[in-house]
Structures are given as structure tokens and as C-alpha cells.
């Protein structure tokens, strides 16, 4: 391998490095956006659970369904972020 081959290889490696750095930064930003959305859902869930606790002993089916859907969305979102990390 001569000097030109080494330069060519180094140039290709640098390009790959730059592309990966960009992808990693975009991935971080995307994960952060997903996290922020999950935090909003978490806050809504806490509100629904608090309201359910303040209501009668029998929680309405609507509240149960809404809370269950939010919990499933949160679970999937957390798993997705965990898998990326």
C-alpha cells in the first residue's frame, strides 16, 4: 500500500466518520423529541390517574380506557428509545 492508497483510505474513513457523526446527532435530536412527547403523555396520565383517585371508587370505563391507552403508548415509546440507546 503506497502513500496515495493511504490518503484515499483516510479520506474515505473521514467521510464515513462525518456521516456517522451527523447520523448520531440527528438520532440524539430525534430521541430527545420523542422523549419530550412521552413526557407530555406522562403528565396527562398522571392527571388522569389523580382525577380517577379523586372521583368515586368506581373509575369510569372512559378513564380506564384512556389511561390504558396512554400507558401502552408510553411503554412502546420508552422501549423504542431504550432500543436506540
mmCIF file of the C-alpha atoms, coordinates in Angstrom:
data_MODEL
# 
_entry.id   MODEL 
# 
loop_
_atom_site.group_PDB 
_atom_site.id 
_atom_site.type_symbol 
_atom_site.label_atom_id 
_atom_site.label_alt_id 
_atom_site.label_comp_id 
_atom_site.label_asym_id 
_atom_site.label_entity_id 
_atom_site.label_seq_id 
_atom_site.pdbx_PDB_ins_code 
_atom_site.Cartn_x 
_atom_site.Cartn_y 
_atom_site.Cartn_z 
_atom_site.occupancy 
_atom_site.B_iso_or_equiv 
_atom_site.pdbx_formal_charge 
_atom_site.auth_seq_id 
_atom_site.auth_comp_id 
_atom_site.auth_asym_id 
_atom_site.auth_atom_id 
_atom_site.pdbx_PDB_model_num 
ATOM 1  C CA . UNK A 1 1  ? 0.000   0.000  0.000  1.00 0.00 ? 1  UNK A CA 1 
ATOM 2  C CA . UNK A 1 2  ? 1.565   3.270  -1.058 1.00 0.00 ? 2  UNK A CA 1 
ATOM 3  C CA . UNK A 1 3  ? 1.092   6.796  0.229  1.00 0.00 ? 3  UNK A CA 1 
ATOM 4  C CA . UNK A 1 4  ? -1.762  7.573  -2.209 1.00 0.00 ? 4  UNK A CA 1 
ATOM 5  C CA . UNK A 1 5  ? -3.647  4.457  -1.128 1.00 0.00 ? 5  UNK A CA 1 
ATOM 6  C CA . UNK A 1 6  ? -3.297  5.512  2.494  1.00 0.00 ? 6  UNK A CA 1 
ATOM 7  C CA . UNK A 1 7  ? -4.568  9.009  1.711  1.00 0.00 ? 7  UNK A CA 1 
ATOM 8  C CA . UNK A 1 8  ? -7.514  7.574  -0.203 1.00 0.00 ? 8  UNK A CA 1 
ATOM 9  C CA . UNK A 1 9  ? -8.384  5.248  2.655  1.00 0.00 ? 9  UNK A CA 1 
ATOM 10 C CA . UNK A 1 10 ? -8.047  8.054  5.188  1.00 0.00 ? 10 UNK A CA 1 
ATOM 11 C CA . UNK A 1 11 ? -10.341 10.262 3.079  1.00 0.00 ? 11 UNK A CA 1 
ATOM 12 C CA . UNK A 1 12 ? -12.972 7.514  2.893  1.00 0.00 ? 12 UNK A CA 1 
ATOM 13 C CA . UNK A 1 13 ? -12.741 6.897  6.617  1.00 0.00 ? 13 UNK A CA 1 
ATOM 14 C CA . UNK A 1 14 ? -13.104 10.589 7.344  1.00 0.00 ? 14 UNK A CA 1 
ATOM 15 C CA . UNK A 1 15 ? -16.197 10.767 5.147  1.00 0.00 ? 15 UNK A CA 1 
ATOM 16 C CA . UNK A 1 16 ? -17.727 7.756  6.919  1.00 0.00 ? 16 UNK A CA 1 
ATOM 17 C CA . UNK A 1 17 ? -16.877 9.307  10.278 1.00 0.00 ? 17 UNK A CA 1 
ATOM 18 C CA . UNK A 1 18 ? -18.542 12.582 9.340  1.00 0.00 ? 18 UNK A CA 1 
ATOM 19 C CA . UNK A 1 19 ? -21.656 10.800 8.100  1.00 0.00 ? 19 UNK A CA 1 
ATOM 20 C CA . UNK A 1 20 ? -21.903 8.743  11.282 1.00 0.00 ? 20 UNK A CA 1 
ATOM 21 C CA . UNK A 1 21 ? -21.406 11.814 13.456 1.00 0.00 ? 21 UNK A CA 1 
ATOM 22 C CA . UNK A 1 22 ? -24.270 13.533 11.645 1.00 0.00 ? 22 UNK A CA 1 
ATOM 23 C CA . UNK A 1 23 ? -26.500 10.471 11.970 1.00 0.00 ? 23 UNK A CA 1 
ATOM 24 C CA . UNK A 1 24 ? -25.685 10.218 15.681 1.00 0.00 ? 24 UNK A CA 1 
ATOM 25 C CA . UNK A 1 25 ? -26.531 13.885 16.227 1.00 0.00 ? 25 UNK A CA 1 
ATOM 26 C CA . UNK A 1 26 ? -29.787 13.503 14.339 1.00 0.00 ? 26 UNK A CA 1 
ATOM 27 C CA . UNK A 1 27 ? -30.558 10.387 16.344 1.00 0.00 ? 27 UNK A CA 1 
ATOM 28 C CA . UNK A 1 28 ? -29.999 12.263 19.592 1.00 0.00 ? 28 UNK A CA 1 
ATOM 29 C CA . UNK A 1 29 ? -32.281 15.075 18.459 1.00 0.00 ? 29 UNK A CA 1 
ATOM 30 C CA . UNK A 1 30 ? -34.931 12.608 17.346 1.00 0.00 ? 30 UNK A CA 1 
ATOM 31 C CA . UNK A 1 31 ? -34.720 10.686 20.629 1.00 0.00 ? 31 UNK A CA 1 
ATOM 32 C CA . UNK A 1 32 ? -34.998 13.973 22.543 1.00 0.00 ? 32 UNK A CA 1 
ATOM 33 C CA . UNK A 1 33 ? -38.135 14.929 20.609 1.00 0.00 ? 33 UNK A CA 1 
ATOM 34 C CA . UNK A 1 34 ? -39.655 11.530 21.322 1.00 0.00 ? 34 UNK A CA 1 
ATOM 35 C CA . UNK A 1 35 ? -38.737 11.875 24.990 1.00 0.00 ? 35 UNK A CA 1 
ATOM 36 C CA . UNK A 1 36 ? -40.418 15.279 25.189 1.00 0.00 ? 36 UNK A CA 1 
ATOM 37 C CA . UNK A 1 37 ? -43.592 13.846 23.638 1.00 0.00 ? 37 UNK A CA 1 
ATOM 38 C CA . UNK A 1 38 ? -43.534 10.968 26.115 1.00 0.00 ? 38 UNK A CA 1 
ATOM 39 C CA . UNK A 1 39 ? -43.134 13.405 28.994 1.00 0.00 ? 39 UNK A CA 1 
ATOM 40 C CA . UNK A 1 40 ? -46.290 15.225 27.881 1.00 0.00 ? 40 UNK A CA 1 
ATOM 41 C CA . UNK A 1 41 ? -48.151 11.914 27.768 1.00 0.00 ? 41 UNK A CA 1 
ATOM 42 C CA . UNK A 1 42 ? -46.784 11.024 31.206 1.00 0.00 ? 42 UNK A CA 1 
ATOM 43 C CA . UNK A 1 43 ? -48.114 14.298 32.603 1.00 0.00 ? 43 UNK A CA 1 
ATOM 44 C CA . UNK A 1 44 ? -51.536 13.601 31.051 1.00 0.00 ? 44 UNK A CA 1 
ATOM 45 C CA . UNK A 1 45 ? -51.523 10.102 32.523 1.00 0.00 ? 45 UNK A CA 1 
ATOM 46 C CA . UNK A 1 46 ? -50.682 11.399 35.999 1.00 0.00 ? 46 UNK A CA 1 
ATOM 47 C CA . UNK A 1 47 ? -53.537 13.899 35.687 1.00 0.00 ? 47 UNK A CA 1 
ATOM 48 C CA . UNK A 1 48 ? -55.987 11.206 34.674 1.00 0.00 ? 48 UNK A CA 1 
ATOM 49 C CA . UNK A 1 49 ? -54.879 8.914  37.490 1.00 0.00 ? 49 UNK A CA 1 
ATOM 50 C CA . UNK A 1 50 ? -55.128 11.722 40.008 1.00 0.00 ? 50 UNK A CA 1 
ATOM 51 C CA . UNK A 1 51 ? -58.598 12.629 38.780 1.00 0.00 ? 51 UNK A CA 1 
ATOM 52 C CA . UNK A 1 52 ? -59.610 8.968  38.940 1.00 0.00 ? 52 UNK A CA 1 
ATOM 53 C CA . UNK A 1 53 ? -58.358 8.773  42.512 1.00 0.00 ? 53 UNK A CA 1 
ATOM 54 C CA . UNK A 1 54 ? -60.365 11.829 43.481 1.00 0.00 ? 54 UNK A CA 1 
ATOM 55 C CA . UNK A 1 55 ? -63.554 10.503 41.906 1.00 0.00 ? 55 UNK A CA 1 
ATOM 56 C CA . UNK A 1 56 ? -65.766 7.767  43.232 1.00 0.00 ? 56 UNK A CA 1 
ATOM 57 C CA . UNK A 1 57 ? -64.362 4.337  43.974 1.00 0.00 ? 57 UNK A CA 1 
ATOM 58 C CA . UNK A 1 58 ? -65.577 3.070  40.605 1.00 0.00 ? 58 UNK A CA 1 
ATOM 59 C CA . UNK A 1 59 ? -63.472 4.658  37.904 1.00 0.00 ? 59 UNK A CA 1 
ATOM 60 C CA . UNK A 1 60 ? -65.388 5.192  34.690 1.00 0.00 ? 60 UNK A CA 1 
ATOM 61 C CA . UNK A 1 61 ? -64.666 2.964  31.736 1.00 0.00 ? 61 UNK A CA 1 
ATOM 62 C CA . UNK A 1 62 ? -63.653 6.037  29.714 1.00 0.00 ? 62 UNK A CA 1 
ATOM 63 C CA . UNK A 1 63 ? -60.980 6.996  32.232 1.00 0.00 ? 63 UNK A CA 1 
ATOM 64 C CA . UNK A 1 64 ? -59.721 3.411  32.404 1.00 0.00 ? 64 UNK A CA 1 
ATOM 65 C CA . UNK A 1 65 ? -59.563 3.164  28.616 1.00 0.00 ? 65 UNK A CA 1 
ATOM 66 C CA . UNK A 1 66 ? -57.784 6.497  28.233 1.00 0.00 ? 66 UNK A CA 1 
ATOM 67 C CA . UNK A 1 67 ? -55.274 5.665  30.956 1.00 0.00 ? 67 UNK A CA 1 
ATOM 68 C CA . UNK A 1 68 ? -54.669 2.226  29.495 1.00 0.00 ? 68 UNK A CA 1 
ATOM 69 C CA . UNK A 1 69 ? -54.033 3.670  26.026 1.00 0.00 ? 69 UNK A CA 1 
ATOM 70 C CA . UNK A 1 70 ? -51.626 6.255  27.410 1.00 0.00 ? 70 UNK A CA 1 
ATOM 71 C CA . UNK A 1 71 ? -49.760 3.608  29.382 1.00 0.00 ? 71 UNK A CA 1 
ATOM 72 C CA . UNK A 1 72 ? -49.389 1.432  26.280 1.00 0.00 ? 72 UNK A CA 1 
ATOM 73 C CA . UNK A 1 73 ? -48.120 4.411  24.247 1.00 0.00 ? 73 UNK A CA 1 
ATOM 74 C CA . UNK A 1 74 ? -45.624 5.255  26.977 1.00 0.00 ? 74 UNK A CA 1 
ATOM 75 C CA . UNK A 1 75 ? -44.438 1.657  27.216 1.00 0.00 ? 75 UNK A CA 1 
ATOM 76 C CA . UNK A 1 76 ? -43.837 1.434  23.461 1.00 0.00 ? 76 UNK A CA 1 
ATOM 77 C CA . UNK A 1 77 ? -42.162 4.845  23.381 1.00 0.00 ? 77 UNK A CA 1 
ATOM 78 C CA . UNK A 1 78 ? -39.824 4.022  26.254 1.00 0.00 ? 78 UNK A CA 1 
ATOM 79 C CA . UNK A 1 79 ? -38.919 0.690  24.655 1.00 0.00 ? 79 UNK A CA 1 
ATOM 80 C CA . UNK A 1 80 ? -38.191 2.416  21.348 1.00 0.00 ? 80 UNK A CA 1 
ATOM 81 C CA . UNK A 1 81 ? -35.850 4.923  22.986 1.00 0.00 ? 81 UNK A CA 1 
ATOM 82 C CA . UNK A 1 82 ? -34.175 2.202  25.068 1.00 0.00 ? 82 UNK A CA 1 
ATOM 83 C CA . UNK A 1 83 ? -33.561 0.103  21.951 1.00 0.00 ? 83 UNK A CA 1 
ATOM 84 C CA . UNK A 1 84 ? -31.890 3.059  20.254 1.00 0.00 ? 84 UNK A CA 1 
ATOM 85 C CA . UNK A 1 85 ? -29.559 3.577  23.171 1.00 0.00 ? 85 UNK A CA 1 
# 
